[in-house]
Amino acid sequence: MNQYRCSHQEDLNIFDECIKNLGNKYGVTLEIGVHEGGASKRIIDAYRTHYMGALHYHIGVDPFGSAPYTHTDRDFSENKVDYRYGDEKRWYLQKAIVDNEDKNFIFLQLESSEYFKRFHDGYPLFVKGKKYKLAKYDLVHLDGLHAIKWVFEEIAFFDDRMDKGSFIVFDDIDKIDMKTVHAYMNHLKWKLYRSGTKKSAYVKC
């Protein structure tokens, strides 16, 4: 069986802890910057473990196609980009989804800004003949562009669409201006829940 791979193995247990302690359960999680799906798989498995039988959809948002990618604010200011995230990684991810039969993994080949524009009122889908919109999120994992401009855009979008007891997890905290992020999160009434080597989780209060 083809397995998902995660570029960073550190702190993956943060997902288990957050999902176990969700204050609200709409059954929708999302990751921006899916890479090869390791973190998405961990989120899906944690939901299955703690809420067996519950209907759960996980949305993965990543443009792939060697879209310009900046790791840090310095990269962004100097117009440096990393083009390694191409079709080969997308093919690997799509095969892993099929091989692992993760039927409720919704993969969208989009930039985060495109997702925000097109699905600002929720992601539509039919379940047993009835139309729903996935408009509230239990947990969001942010692993896309790390320049503060994009991180703030992501926070602002999801803050309006998450209730108390929901979680936002930041990846690559060594590359993000987390001091500024922390101040912004506190302003929005999010509290630092747990921080590790590569990830920090915040809970909405």
DRENVEXTI-655269 format. One record per atom (N, C-alpha, C): residue number from 0; residue in one letter; atom name; x, y, z. Coordinates in steps of 0.02 Angstrom, whole numbers. Example, Ala and Ser with C-alpha at 12.3 -4.5 7.8 and 13.67 -1.06 7.14 Angstrom:
<sites>
k/r/a/u/v/w
0/A/N/660/-284/390
0/A/CA/615/-225/390
0/A/C/660/-165/390
1/S/N/642/-112/354
1/S/CA/684/-53/357
1/S/C/645/2/394
</sites>
This chain:
<sites>
k/r/a/u/v/w
0/M/N/42/-60/0
0/M/CA/0/0/0
0/M/C/44/62/0
1/N/N/27/110/-40
1/N/CA/63/173/-42
1/N/C/47/213/21
2/Q/N/98/237/55
2/Q/CA/89/272/118
2/Q/C/99/347/110
3/Y/N/63/385/149
3/Y/CA/75/457/152
3/Y/C/142/469/186
4/R/N/174/523/165
4/R/CA/237/541/197
4/R/C/232/613/221
5/C/N/264/627/277
5/C/CA/264/694/306
5/C/C/335/721/304
6/S/N/342/783/280
6/S/CA/409/813/276
6/S/C/438/826/345
7/H/N/395/837/395
7/H/CA/418/848/463
7/H/C/382/799/510
8/Q/N/419/755/541
8/Q/CA/390/706/586
8/Q/C/381/734/657
9/E/N/414/791/670
9/E/CA/410/820/737
9/E/C/339/842/754
10/D/N/320/831/815
10/D/CA/259/860/844
10/D/C/194/834/813
11/L/N/195/778/778
11/L/CA/133/754/747
11/L/C/81/736/799
12/N/N/103/720/860
12/N/CA/54/703/913
12/N/C/12/763/934
13/I/N/33/823/914
13/I/CA/-7/883/928
13/I/C/-77/876/896
14/F/N/-80/847/836
14/F/CA/-145/838/803
14/F/C/-190/793/844
15/D/N/-163/738/870
15/D/CA/-203/692/910
15/D/C/-231/727/971
16/E/N/-189/765/1005
16/E/CA/-210/798/1066
16/E/C/-264/851/1052
17/C/N/-254/890/999
17/C/CA/-303/942/982
17/C/C/-371/911/965
18/I/N/-370/861/922
18/I/CA/-433/831/900
18/I/C/-469/795/957
19/K/N/-431/764/1000
19/K/CA/-461/732/1059
19/K/C/-497/782/1103
20/N/N/-473/844/1104
20/N/CA/-500/895/1149
20/N/C/-540/949/1114
21/L/N/-568/934/1057
21/L/CA/-609/982/1021
21/L/C/-668/1005/1063
22/G/N/-681/1070/1062
22/G/CA/-738/1097/1097
22/G/C/-802/1092/1056
23/N/N/-794/1095/990
23/N/CA/-850/1089/944
23/N/C/-830/1040/889
24/K/N/-878/1000/866
24/K/CA/-862/950/815
24/K/C/-911/956/757
25/Y/N/-889/994/706
25/Y/CA/-929/999/644
25/Y/C/-909/944/595
26/G/N/-854/911/609
26/G/CA/-831/858/565
26/G/C/-794/882/504
27/V/N/-763/942/508
27/V/CA/-726/969/451
27/V/C/-658/993/475
28/T/N/-605/967/444
28/T/CA/-538/990/457
28/T/C/-507/1011/390
29/L/N/-454/1050/392
29/L/CA/-424/1076/330
29/L/C/-350/1087/340
30/E/N/-313/1073/287
30/E/CA/-242/1087/286
30/E/C/-224/1129/225
31/I/N/-187/1183/236
31/I/CA/-160/1222/181
31/I/C/-86/1204/175
32/G/N/-66/1181/115
32/G/CA/2/1157/105
32/G/C/6/1083/122
33/V/N/-18/1041/77
33/V/CA/-27/970/92
33/V/C/37/929/83
34/H/N/80/952/37
34/H/CA/143/917/22
34/H/C/127/844/2
35/E/N/149/795/40
35/E/CA/135/725/23
35/E/C/84/693/70
36/G/N/49/734/108
36/G/CA/-10/711/144
36/G/C/1/681/213
37/G/N/62/682/240
37/G/CA/74/651/304
37/G/C/34/682/361
38/A/N/33/748/364
38/A/CA/-5/781/418
38/A/C/-80/771/408
39/S/N/-103/775/345
39/S/CA/-174/763/332
39/S/C/-195/694/355
40/K/N/-153/644/340
40/K/CA/-168/576/361
40/K/C/-172/571/437
41/R/N/-127/605/471
41/R/CA/-127/603/544
41/R/C/-191/633/572
42/I/N/-213/687/541
42/I/CA/-276/720/562
42/I/C/-335/673/551
43/I/N/-338/643/492
43/I/CA/-392/596/475
43/I/C/-394/537/524
44/D/N/-335/509/538
44/D/CA/-332/451/583
44/D/C/-351/470/654
45/A/N/-332/530/676
45/A/CA/-350/552/743
45/A/C/-425/560/750
46/Y/N/-457/587/697
46/Y/CA/-530/595/699
46/Y/C/-563/526/702
47/R/N/-538/478/663
47/R/CA/-566/410/664
47/R/C/-558/378/732
48/T/N/-501/390/764
48/T/CA/-487/359/829
48/T/C/-533/386/884
49/H/N/-541/452/886
49/H/CA/-576/484/941
49/H/C/-652/490/929
50/Y/N/-673/489/866
50/Y/CA/-744/497/851
50/Y/C/-765/444/800
51/M/N/-757/383/820
51/M/CA/-771/326/776
51/M/C/-843/328/751
52/G/N/-850/323/686
52/G/CA/-916/323/656
52/G/C/-942/392/639
53/A/N/-909/445/663
53/A/CA/-932/513/648
53/A/C/-915/531/576
54/L/N/-959/569/544
54/L/CA/-946/591/476
54/L/C/-894/647/478
55/H/N/-840/637/442
55/H/CA/-784/684/443
55/H/C/-758/695/373
56/Y/N/-748/759/355
56/Y/CA/-718/777/291
56/Y/C/-654/817/305
57/H/N/-602/798/269
57/H/CA/-539/834/274
57/H/C/-523/865/206
58/I/N/-514/931/205
58/I/CA/-499/967/144
58/I/C/-425/984/141
59/G/N/-393/964/87
59/G/CA/-323/980/76
59/G/C/-317/1031/20
60/V/N/-284/1087/33
60/V/CA/-278/1142/-16
60/V/C/-204/1152/-32
61/D/N/-186/1142/-95
61/D/CA/-116/1150/-116
61/D/C/-115/1158/-192
62/P/N/-83/1210/-219
62/P/CA/-83/1221/-291
62/P/C/-37/1173/-329
63/F/N/17/1149/-297
63/F/CA/67/1108/-332
63/F/C/86/1141/-398
64/G/N/102/1100/-449
64/G/CA/119/1128/-515
64/G/C/178/1175/-513
65/S/N/223/1167/-464
65/S/CA/281/1212/-456
65/S/C/261/1285/-449
66/A/N/205/1296/-414
66/A/CA/184/1365/-400
66/A/C/237/1398/-356
67/P/N/248/1463/-364
67/P/CA/298/1497/-322
67/P/C/283/1488/-248
68/Y/N/336/1472/-210
68/Y/CA/328/1458/-139
68/Y/C/384/1492/-101
69/T/N/367/1532/-50
69/T/CA/417/1566/-9
69/T/C/416/1538/62
70/H/N/475/1523/88
70/H/CA/480/1492/154
70/H/C/478/1543/211
71/T/N/505/1603/199
71/T/CA/512/1651/253
71/T/C/495/1721/228
72/D/N/489/1768/275
72/D/CA/478/1838/256
72/D/C/536/1865/215
73/R/N/597/1842/230
73/R/CA/655/1864/191
73/R/C/650/1840/119
74/D/N/631/1777/110
74/D/CA/620/1751/42
74/D/C/570/1795/5
75/F/N/516/1812/40
75/F/CA/463/1852/10
75/F/C/489/1921/-10
76/S/N/526/1954/34
76/S/CA/550/2021/20
76/S/C/603/2021/-35
77/E/N/640/1966/-42
77/E/CA/692/1961/-93
77/E/C/668/1926/-157
78/N/N/602/1912/-159
78/N/CA/572/1879/-217
78/N/C/603/1810/-232
79/K/N/625/1776/-180
79/K/CA/651/1708/-188
79/K/C/593/1659/-186
80/V/N/595/1610/-230
80/V/CA/541/1560/-231
80/V/C/571/1490/-236
81/D/N/534/1441/-214
81/D/CA/553/1370/-216
81/D/C/503/1334/-261
82/Y/N/527/1306/-316
82/Y/CA/483/1275/-365
82/Y/C/481/1199/-360
83/R/N/501/1171/-302
83/R/CA/506/1098/-297
83/R/C/439/1063/-292
84/Y/N/386/1100/-276
84/Y/CA/323/1067/-261
84/Y/C/282/1058/-325
85/G/N/305/1011/-366
85/G/CA/276/1003/-433
85/G/C/229/944/-438
86/D/N/217/923/-499
86/D/CA/167/872/-513
86/D/C/184/805/-483
87/E/N/249/790/-476
87/E/CA/267/724/-448
87/E/C/239/716/-377
88/K/N/244/769/-337
88/K/CA/217/766/-269
88/K/C/141/762/-270
89/R/N/110/797/-317
89/R/CA/37/794/-323
89/R/C/15/723/-342
90/W/N/50/692/-390
90/W/CA/32/624/-409
90/W/C/39/576/-350
91/Y/N/92/584/-312
91/Y/CA/103/541/-254
91/Y/C/46/549/-204
92/L/N/26/611/-191
92/L/CA/-28/624/-144
92/L/C/-93/592/-169
93/Q/N/-111/602/-232
93/Q/CA/-174/576/-258
93/Q/C/-174/500/-256
94/K/N/-117/469/-271
94/K/CA/-113/396/-267
94/K/C/-121/372/-195
95/A/N/-90/408/-148
95/A/CA/-96/389/-78
95/A/C/-168/393/-54
96/I/N/-205/444/-76
96/I/CA/-276/451/-57
96/I/C/-315/391/-82
97/V/N/-303/371/-144
97/V/CA/-339/315/-173
97/V/C/-320/249/-139
98/D/N/-254/238/-132
98/D/CA/-230/175/-103
98/D/C/-254/165/-31
99/N/N/-259/219/6
99/N/CA/-279/214/76
99/N/C/-354/220/84
100/E/N/-390/227/29
100/E/CA/-464/229/29
100/E/C/-490/283/76
101/D/N/-458/340/76
101/D/CA/-482/397/116
101/D/C/-534/434/75
102/K/N/-595/407/76
102/K/CA/-648/431/33
102/K/C/-670/502/50
103/N/N/-660/523/111
103/N/CA/-682/590/131
103/N/C/-625/640/134
104/F/N/-570/624/99
104/F/CA/-515/671/91
104/F/C/-530/710/26
105/I/N/-544/775/34
105/I/CA/-560/817/-24
105/I/C/-496/856/-41
106/F/N/-465/838/-97
106/F/CA/-404/873/-118
106/F/C/-421/925/-170
107/L/N/-400/987/-157
107/L/CA/-413/1042/-203
107/L/C/-346/1073/-225
108/Q/N/-333/1071/-290
108/Q/CA/-271/1099/-316
108/Q/C/-280/1174/-326
109/L/N/-277/1210/-271
109/L/CA/-289/1282/-270
109/L/C/-239/1317/-224
110/E/N/-226/1381/-238
110/E/CA/-192/1424/-190
110/E/C/-242/1440/-134
111/S/N/-216/1456/-75
111/S/CA/-260/1472/-20
111/S/C/-304/1532/-36
112/S/N/-276/1582/-70
112/S/CA/-315/1642/-88
112/S/C/-373/1624/-134
113/E/N/-363/1575/-179
113/E/CA/-417/1552/-223
113/E/C/-471/1516/-183
114/Y/N/-450/1475/-135
114/Y/CA/-498/1441/-93
114/Y/C/-541/1491/-55
115/F/N/-509/1542/-27
115/F/CA/-546/1593/12
115/F/C/-596/1630/-32
116/K/N/-577/1644/-93
116/K/CA/-621/1681/-139
116/K/C/-680/1638/-162
117/R/N/-667/1576/-178
117/R/CA/-719/1534/-208
117/R/C/-764/1501/-156
118/F/N/-738/1489/-96
118/F/CA/-777/1451/-46
118/F/C/-783/1491/19
119/H/N/-791/1556/13
119/H/CA/-797/1598/72
119/H/C/-860/1582/112
120/D/N/-911/1555/78
120/D/CA/-973/1537/113
120/D/C/-978/1461/124
121/G/N/-923/1425/114
121/G/CA/-922/1354/127
121/G/C/-910/1312/64
122/Y/N/-884/1252/74
122/Y/CA/-871/1206/19
122/Y/C/-933/1163/9
123/P/N/-965/1165/-51
123/P/CA/-1028/1129/-61
123/P/C/-1017/1056/-80
124/L/N/-1061/1012/-54
124/L/CA/-1060/942/-75
124/L/C/-1127/911/-56
125/F/N/-1142/855/-90
125/F/CA/-1203/818/-77
125/F/C/-1187/758/-34
126/V/N/-1228/745/17
126/V/CA/-1223/686/59
126/V/C/-1291/653/60
127/K/N/-1295/593/30
127/K/CA/-1358/555/27
127/K/C/-1414/597/-2
128/G/N/-1399/632/-55
128/G/CA/-1450/669/-92
128/G/C/-1465/738/-65
129/K/N/-1434/757/-9
129/K/CA/-1446/822/21
129/K/C/-1385/866/15
130/K/N/-1395/928/-5
130/K/CA/-1338/974/-14
130/K/C/-1319/1007/51
131/Y/N/-1254/1007/64
131/Y/CA/-1226/1040/123
131/Y/C/-1171/1087/102
132/K/N/-1152/1131/148
132/K/CA/-1092/1172/139
132/K/C/-1048/1164/200
133/L/N/-985/1144/188
133/L/CA/-937/1139/243
133/L/C/-911/1208/257
134/A/N/-940/1241/307
134/A/CA/-926/1311/319
134/A/C/-895/1326/387
135/K/N/-892/1275/431
135/K/CA/-862/1282/496
135/K/C/-806/1230/503
136/Y/N/-752/1249/534
136/Y/CA/-693/1205/538
136/Y/C/-677/1189/611
137/D/N/-660/1125/623
137/D/CA/-640/1103/690
137/D/C/-566/1117/702
138/L/N/-526/1100/653
138/L/CA/-453/1108/658
138/L/C/-426/1127/589
139/V/N/-380/1175/588
139/V/CA/-347/1196/527
139/V/C/-272/1192/537
140/H/N/-237/1163/489
140/H/CA/-164/1159/491
140/H/C/-136/1204/436
141/L/N/-96/1254/456
141/L/CA/-69/1303/409
141/L/C/4/1286/394
142/D/N/16/1262/333
142/D/CA/83/1244/312
142/D/C/95/1266/240
143/G/N/69/1326/225
143/G/CA/78/1353/158
143/G/C/134/1404/156
144/L/N/122/1460/124
144/L/CA/172/1514/121
144/L/C/182/1542/191
145/H/N/245/1554/210
145/H/CA/260/1572/279
145/H/C/273/1646/289
146/A/N/271/1687/237
146/A/CA/276/1759/246
146/A/C/216/1783/287
147/I/N/228/1830/331
147/I/CA/176/1852/378
147/I/C/114/1878/343
148/K/N/122/1907/284
148/K/CA/65/1932/245
148/K/C/15/1876/233
149/W/N/40/1817/211
149/W/CA/-4/1762/194
149/W/C/-31/1728/257
150/V/N/11/1723/308
150/V/CA/-11/1691/371
150/V/C/-68/1731/401
151/F/N/-63/1798/401
151/F/CA/-117/1840/428
151/F/C/-181/1833/387
152/E/N/-174/1826/321
152/E/CA/-232/1817/279
152/E/C/-268/1752/296
153/E/N/-230/1700/309
153/E/CA/-259/1635/327
153/E/C/-293/1639/396
154/I/N/-259/1669/444
154/I/CA/-288/1675/511
154/I/C/-354/1712/508
155/A/N/-355/1769/473
155/A/CA/-415/1810/470
155/A/C/-474/1772/439
156/F/N/-460/1733/387
156/F/CA/-514/1695/355
156/F/C/-543/1643/403
157/F/N/-500/1604/434
157/F/CA/-525/1550/476
157/F/C/-552/1573/543
158/D/N/-527/1628/569
158/D/CA/-553/1654/632
158/D/C/-628/1665/629
159/D/N/-653/1689/573
159/D/CA/-725/1701/565
159/D/C/-765/1637/555
160/R/N/-731/1581/545
160/R/CA/-765/1519/527
160/R/C/-750/1463/577
161/M/N/-726/1481/635
161/M/CA/-711/1432/687
161/M/C/-739/1455/753
162/D/N/-767/1408/791
162/D/CA/-798/1424/855
162/D/C/-751/1410/913
163/K/N/-773/1428/973
163/K/CA/-734/1414/1033
163/K/C/-719/1339/1038
164/G/N/-658/1324/1057
164/G/CA/-638/1254/1063
164/G/C/-609/1225/1000
165/S/N/-604/1266/947
165/S/CA/-572/1245/884
165/S/C/-497/1259/888
166/F/N/-459/1228/842
166/F/CA/-387/1234/844
166/F/C/-358/1257/777
167/I/N/-307/1300/780
167/I/CA/-265/1315/723
167/I/C/-194/1293/741
168/V/N/-164/1253/696
168/V/CA/-96/1228/707
168/V/C/-51/1259/653
169/F/N/3/1290/675
169/F/CA/52/1320/629
169/F/C/111/1272/622
170/D/N/133/1262/560
170/D/CA/192/1222/547
170/D/C/251/1268/532
171/D/N/311/1241/536
171/D/CA/373/1279/521
171/D/C/377/1343/563
172/I/N/365/1336/628
172/I/CA/365/1396/670
172/I/C/434/1428/675
173/D/N/486/1390/655
173/D/CA/554/1418/655
173/D/C/564/1465/595
174/K/N/518/1464/547
174/K/CA/524/1506/487
174/K/C/474/1564/487
175/I/N/427/1563/534
175/I/CA/375/1614/537
175/I/C/391/1663/594
176/D/N/371/1725/585
176/D/CA/377/1775/639
176/D/C/323/1761/691
177/M/N/337/1712/734
177/M/CA/285/1688/781
177/M/C/271/1739/836
178/K/N/318/1783/850
178/K/CA/304/1835/900
178/K/C/247/1879/876
179/T/N/248/1898/812
179/T/CA/195/1938/783
179/T/C/131/1897/777
180/V/N/136/1834/757
180/V/CA/78/1790/753
180/V/C/46/1782/822
181/H/N/86/1771/872
181/H/CA/60/1762/940
181/H/C/20/1823/964
182/A/N/47/1882/950
182/A/CA/12/1943/970
182/A/C/-55/1949/934
183/Y/N/-55/1932/870
183/Y/CA/-117/1936/830
183/Y/C/-168/1885/855
184/M/N/-145/1825/869
184/M/CA/-190/1773/893
184/M/C/-220/1792/961
185/N/N/-180/1820/1004
185/N/CA/-207/1843/1069
185/N/C/-258/1897/1060
186/H/N/-246/1942/1013
186/H/CA/-293/1995/998
186/H/C/-361/1967/976
187/L/N/-358/1912/939
187/L/CA/-419/1880/914
187/L/C/-449/1830/964
188/K/N/-421/1827/1024
188/K/CA/-446/1783/1077
188/K/C/-430/1709/1065
189/W/N/-371/1697/1037
189/W/CA/-345/1629/1033
189/W/C/-289/1622/1084
190/K/N/-285/1564/1116
190/K/CA/-235/1552/1167
190/K/C/-187/1497/1145
191/L/N/-122/1508/1158
191/L/CA/-72/1456/1143
191/L/C/-89/1394/1183
192/Y/N/-98/1339/1148
192/Y/CA/-118/1276/1179
192/Y/C/-58/1231/1191
193/R/N/-16/1226/1140
193/R/CA/44/1185/1146
193/R/C/93/1204/1091
194/S/N/157/1204/1108
194/S/CA/208/1221/1059
194/S/C/263/1168/1061
195/G/N/287/1147/1002
195/G/CA/340/1098/997
195/G/C/399/1125/959
196/T/N/435/1081/926
196/T/CA/494/1100/888
196/T/C/476/1134/822
197/K/N/425/1107/788
197/K/CA/407/1133/722
197/K/C/336/1160/719
198/K/N/294/1143/768
198/K/CA/224/1163/765
198/K/C/201/1197/830
199/S/N/154/1242/822
199/S/CA/120/1273/880
199/S/C/45/1270/868
200/A/N/8/1251/920
200/A/CA/-65/1246/915
200/A/C/-97/1299/959
201/Y/N/-148/1331/932
201/Y/CA/-187/1382/968
201/Y/C/-260/1359/972
202/V/N/-292/1372/1028
202/V/CA/-362/1356/1038
202/V/C/-401/1420/1043
203/K/N/-461/1421/1013
203/K/CA/-503/1480/1015
203/K/C/-541/1483/1080
204/C/N/-537/1540/1114
204/C/CA/-569/1549/1179
204/C/C/-635/1585/1175
</sites>
